[in-house]
Amino acid sequence: MNDFRRLNENVLVSPQLALDDLAAAATLGVSTIVNNRPDGEEPTAPQGDAIEAAAAAVGINYVAIPIGHSGFSEPQVDAMIAALEQAEGPILAYCRSGTRSTLLWALAAAKQGEAPETIARTAARAGYDVSPIRAMIDMLAAR
């Protein structure tokens, strides 16, 4: 059973995907899966290659931008921006709980000029708190 949470018309986030979630994502028009979970983080969960194959089977593109325990980097933010810009429809980003995916989206949105308060409200509506990275959001939005 999926737990897709909509951030906006183009971005959904989710906890760890099961292979059968890809068909559900396809019915929602998702064009790209963004995997923010490093392979091996949870050995019993489907790993990136399995998710990528399941996505391809239902016509969805796959991008891996793993976020480990070391946190976020600007190349990861730039990779998320590229994934958003290259997607030909909504994206579905996932990690263990959906939090890292939401935080990466928030950083990308800030770097693209979205107002920090809007980002925080959008994430909160989906059940996520961006306060742990609020200073980074403010910094990127100020550039």
Secondary structure, 3 states (H helix, E strand, C coil): CCCCEEEECCEEEECCCCCCHHHHHHHCCCCEEEECCCCCCCCCCCCHHHHHHHHHHCCCEEEECCCCCCCCCHHHHHHHHHHHHHCCCCEEEECCCCHHHHHHHHHHHHHCCCCHHHHHHHHHHCCCCCHHHHHHHHHHHHC
